[in-house]
Amino acid sequence: KSAASDILSKKKTLPVIYALAHEAVGAELTALYAGADFTESDVPAVLALMDRAGARPYVEALVRAATAEAHDALGAVAPPAVPESHRILGELLDALAARKN
């Protein structure tokens, strides 16, 4: 699923919520979200506002922090009897954190 589909449906994802609260672009983005339904031609403008707000780096930092916390928790309960399961869970965490959409 692309970011464009979320924008077109005006889904309020974490990056959108962050940008809506941003001092520099929040008012403009709020006006867009309160207006008419988006079309494909609106998507670049919305993405540009989200970029100006720094939404991507903000969300990526949250993902890195949550992934590190999950790895720490996994490491704290690593039972030696099931090392394969532990390895698989660690790989799953990394794969989920690396997802782009």
C-alpha positions in Angstrom: 0.0 0.0 0.0 1.4 3.4 -0.9 1.4 6.6 1.0 -0.6 8.1 -1.8 -3.6 5.8 -1.1 -3.6 6.9 2.6 -3.4 10.5 1.5 -6.2 10.1 -1.1 -8.4 8.6 1.6 -7.3 11.4 4.1 -6.2 8.7 6.5 -4.6 10.3 9.5 -1.4 8.2 9.8 1.3 9.1 12.3 3.3 11.2 9.7 0.1 13.2 8.8 -0.7 13.8 12.5 2.9 14.9 13.1 2.7 17.3 10.1 -0.7 18.6 11.1 0.8 19.7 14.5 3.9 21.2 12.9 4.2 25.0 13.4 5.4 25.7 9.8 3.0 23.6 7.8 0.2 22.5 10.1 -2.3 25.3 9.2 -1.9 24.7 5.5 -2.2 20.9 5.8 -5.2 21.3 8.1 -6.9 23.4 5.5 -6.2 20.8 2.8 -7.5 18.0 4.9 -10.6 20.0 5.8 -11.3 20.7 2.1 -12.6 18.7 -0.8 -11.6 15.1 -1.5 -8.0 14.8 -2.7 -7.2 13.8 -6.2 -3.9 12.3 -7.5 -2.8 15.8 -8.3 -3.0 16.8 -4.6 -0.7 14.0 -3.4 2.7 15.8 -4.3 1.6 18.9 -2.4 0.6 16.9 0.7 3.9 14.9 0.6 5.9 18.2 0.2 4.2 19.6 3.3 5.0 16.4 5.2 8.6 16.6 4.1 8.8 20.2 5.2 7.5 19.2 8.6 10.2 16.4 8.9 7.5 13.7 9.3 9.6 10.9 7.8 12.7 11.4 10.0 10.4 11.7 13.1 8.6 8.5 12.3 11.9 6.7 11.4 13.4 7.7 14.8 10.4 6.3 16.6 10.7 3.1 14.7 14.4 2.8 15.5 13.7 3.5 19.2 10.9 0.9 19.4 12.9 -1.7 17.5 15.9 -1.2 19.9 13.5 -1.5 22.9 12.0 -4.7 21.4 15.5 -6.2 20.8 16.4 -5.3 24.4 13.3 -7.0 25.7 13.9 -10.1 23.5 17.5 -10.2 24.7 16.3 -10.2 28.3 14.2 -13.3 27.9 16.4 -15.2 25.5 15.9 -18.8 26.7 18.9 -21.0 25.7 16.5 -23.9 25.0 15.0 -22.2 21.9 17.8 -20.1 20.2 16.3 -20.6 16.8 13.0 -19.0 17.9 15.0 -16.1 19.4 16.9 -15.6 16.2 13.7 -15.7 14.1 12.0 -13.2 16.3 15.0 -10.9 16.1 14.9 -11.2 12.3 11.2 -10.4 12.3 11.8 -7.3 14.3 14.4 -6.1 11.8 12.2 -6.9 8.8 9.3 -5.0 10.2 11.4 -2.0 11.0 12.9 -2.0 7.5 9.4 -2.0 5.8 8.8 1.1 3.8 5.0 0.9 3.6 
